[in-house]
């Protein structure tokens, strides 16, 4: 089990690097969108390539960031029942969900999307829009994103089993860090108290 926990830490490190890189894509897609809007309204010029690259980058953020979201425990959960259960019961529910829902679905999408990418690559598929981009890079994002999700799901599975065996801390435990909004509110409150 200790070897599996080391593997889990390696997967988490990879996922963390991918997540940090994706954050930069958010800035890039925002700059492209702003530039596109300024050029369109200032010079009355628009390009389908600008619009498509925004969607491609948005797809990259969403697909490649799914494993990062899972690792950070920021994915959508329905905690109506499980929130009232013990940490061990929550870990068991997570294991069940990972094994019977997340992993089968993610592997199926990854496997089924690969031939679609290969076909687009072999045929050098182009966008149907005038001035559009090559399509195969965005088709590659689907199997890549789901591969990253699968390996992170395996890491989460290992951590939950390790937790149940008493070999690692609770992976669902969130270290509470104040959000930017909370930090601002605290700073404003401190200012008011100083007055």
N, C-alpha and C positions, 0 to 999 in steps of 0.2 A: 504494500500500500504506500510506503514511503516513496518508492520510485514513481508511482502514479501521481502522488502529490507534487513531486519535482516536475513531472511532465505538465501538470496543471499550472504550476508557476511559470513555466516556459510559454505555455499557450497564453496565459494572462499577460505576459510581457509582450508577446507579439500583438495581441489584441489592443493593448494599451498604445503601442506604437502606431498601429493602424488608426486608432481613434484620434490620437493627437494629430496625425497627418490629415485626417478628414476635416478637422476643425478649420484648417487652412482652406479647404475647398469651399467652405461656407463663405469665407471672405472673398474668394475668387468669383464665385457665382453671384455674390452681391455686387461686386464691382462690374462684372459683365452686364448684369441687369441694369444697373444705373447708367453705364455707358450707352447701352442700347437705347434706353429711354431718352437720354439727352440727345443722342445723334438723331433719333427718330423725330423728336419734336423741334430740334434746333435746325437740322439740315434736311428734314423731310426725307430721310433715307432709312431704310430698314433692311435687314438681312435675315433670311431664314436660318442661316448658319449660326448667327448670334442667338436666336431663339432656341435652336436645337442644342447648342452647347450648354445653355442654361439647363435644359431638361436632362442632358447627359450627366452633367455635374450633380444635379439634384438626385438623379438615380444613383450615382456613385455614393453620395452622402448617405442616402437611405439604405442601400443594399450593403455597402461595405461597413456601415456603422451599426448594423444589427447585432453583431457579436459584441461590440463595445457596449451597446445598450444593455445587453443581457448580462455582461460581466459587472457592470455598474449597478445592476439591479434596478434599472430605471424603466424597464418594460412595463407594459400594462398588466396589472394584476387585478383579480377580483377577490378582495380580502374580506368579504362579508363573513364568510365562515372561517377560513383559515387564519384570519387575524386574531381570532379568539382561541386558537389552539396553541399548544406548546411549541417551542422551537423545534423539537424533535419531530413532532407531527407535521409541522410545516415542511421540514426537510424531506420527510417521506412523501408528502404530496408533490413536492418539487421533483423528486426522483421519478415518481409515477408519471407526471406530466412530461418530463424530459424524455423518458424511455418510450412512452406510448403515444405521445402527440408531437412534441417538437422535433425530435430526431427523425422519426419516420417521414414527417412532412418535409423537413428540410432536405433530407437525402433524396426524396422523390423529386422535389423541384430541381435540385442540383443535377440529378441524373437526366431528367427530362429536358432541361434547358440546354444541356451540352450539345446535342445534335442540332438544335436551332442556331446556336452560335457557329458551329462548324459549317453548316449550310450557308449562313450569311458570310462567313469568312471566305469559303471556297468560291462563292459567286460574287464576292466583292460587292455585297448589297449596298445600294445607295438609298438615301432618303427619297421619298416620292415627291417631296417639296422642291421647287426650283431653288437652286443654290444651297440645297441641304447637304448634310454631312454623310460620311460613310457610316453604316449602321453596325457593322460587326463589333466595334469596341464596346458599344452599349449592350449588345447581346452577350458579350463576355462577362459583363458585370453581374449578371444573374447567377451563373454557376460559381463565380468567384465569391460573391457575397454570401451565398448559401454554404459554400465550403467554410468560410470564416465563421459562420453561424454554427455549423456542425461541430467544428473543433472547439469552439467556445462552449457549446452545450456539453460536450464531453468533459471539458474542464469543470464545468458547474456540477456535473454528475459526480465526478471524482471528489470534489470538495464536499458535497453533501454526504456522500458515503463516509468520507474521512471524518466529518463532523459527528455522524452517528456512531462512529467507532472511537470517538474521543481523541482523534489525532490532529485536528485542526479547529480553529475557531468557527463560529457560526457564519457561513457565507452570506446569510440574509441580514446580518447585523450591519446597519448603516452607520458609519461614522458621521455624526452630525456636524456638518460644516455649514456656517451661515451662507445663504445665497447672497448674491450681489444686492438684491433688494433688502434683505435682512440687515446686511452690513450698513447700507445707507440709512435705514430706519434707526439702527443703533447709533450711528454718528449724529443724526439729527436729534435724537433723544438726548445724547450727551451734550450737544450744543445748547439745548433748551435748559438743561439742568445747570450748566455753567452760567447762564444768564440769571 
